[in-house]
Amino acid sequence: QSSMRLAGVPQDPPTLMQRASPDSAIVAWKADSVTTAEATYSWSEFASAVEAGDPAFDDVRAAVFSEPIRFNLDASRGMAMLLPQLSVMKQISFGCSAAMVVDLHEQERAAAWTNLMASTRLVTAWEPEPSQISHLVRFALVPTDFQTTWEALQAGDWPEEQLATLQREWESVDFFKSAPETLAFMRAGALDACERQRKEAMGSFTLGSELRAMAQAPQQSPRIAKMLWTQLRYLYGGGVYEDEKALLLFYRDREVEMRNAVKASSWQAMMSMPGVTNQPVFTSRYPFSLGSMMMLRQMNPMFAGRGMGFLGRAASSECYRRLMVTGI
């Protein structure tokens, strides 16, 4: 049921840590109303949306306290593996954050603490599968947790044992340790995608249809003939296998770079290493090839991260983590 919209999770979450000056922010739960990216609501309106009630939301929120958080997924599809849980993880994160803000406004500290810990454990207890997009979604939850934690700390007077528990959660996280596995999975997925596309291309290629196309459009014959020769040479002349070999070597090198980078003790040391800030992109010597498809797959996560590579997003999350531990 991970594709459903969970009731009790506002589609428009509250704006947290809204800047009031260069060194201060507005405490959302102390404000007279709730500000979101789209509108301003009264507390009663917003609380009604948060408290709409949904057994599924309550069940998922309770489940995050089970350790660890893992999902049984079908990895046989490689890079095309379905990841329906990612949208729900984001929904629950927004829901817990919004509920905590309402709880603090209503002075319900016990409920606020439960929602804060649930929001925290969505990151700290989640062990993502070795899919880059899963880790990127996890990284995207960290700023929300940072803002939620800041809001909670503004309430003050939390018992020491609660703060110690929260601190241990954030001290337990290592955003870099699984990074090499994501490259290993991408290497396996790239080979699988190549094999699938090669079989599909060979199965769908028919010389007769190409010749008929040339006969029906004589003026286009030179262009069609050139494209036909390029396809034949790529599929049956060894080009497709050269691409596969080059892809395997490319991802092997990226994995080695990743393993070396995650050993660094600081971002300053890491960013000077190969492939960290300027993420290499695989390019094929053959146009319209399997390698071109792989290049597009690599670019999509980079666009999603506004040009920041995987390690850059991990380093940003690590910065938030250290700030939270310091603040707590």
PyMOL commands that set and color helices and strands:
alter all, ss='L'
color gray80, all
select helices_A, chain A and resi 28-30+43-50+55-63+75-80+85-105+109-124+132-153+160-171+179-204+207-216+218-236+239-261+267-270+290-304+310-327
alter helices_A, ss='H'
color red, helices_A
select strands_A, chain A and resi 18-21+24-26+34-35+40-41
alter strands_A, ss='S'
color yellow, strands_A
deselect
rebuild
show_as cartoon
